């Protein structure tokens, strides 16, 4: 039991990366007959998302934003949150978590918007070929596909550089 927790702790330390800030946005996706929210945080220095910075929800509010951002903090530590819209859920969640929040610059906005559109285009084609037919879907298969997609995409970016 102790060995397992030590292995998990060492894995957490080895996967932790230096992050300057969280650039966050959310977008609506259609899965089967219902709409869901995709939340994405990207790293400004690497211009990548990672599989732990993608989150799905059926609602968009301060509680979901707080859950998503607190997950980022557990992985990468405390950093400023940068968002692009006037949604009240981000400033409220940041206040609750004692994080600085600001509206991002045009460069950061361009970065996250391109990332979101790229992911959205791929998820739409995925749903076209593998549509969800489950009522009250728990979205596990969509989350697994997104994790796989993000990891594959980031691996491709590394090989291009």
Secondary structure, 3 states (H helix, E strand, C coil): CHHHHHHHHHHHHHHCCCCCEEEEEEEEEEECCEEEEEEEEEECCCCECCHHHEEEECCCCHHHHHHHHHHHHHHHCCCEEEECCCCHHHHHHHHHHCCCEEECCHHHHHHHHHHHHHHHHHHHHHHHHCCCCCCCCCCHHHHHHHHHHHHHHHHHHHHHC
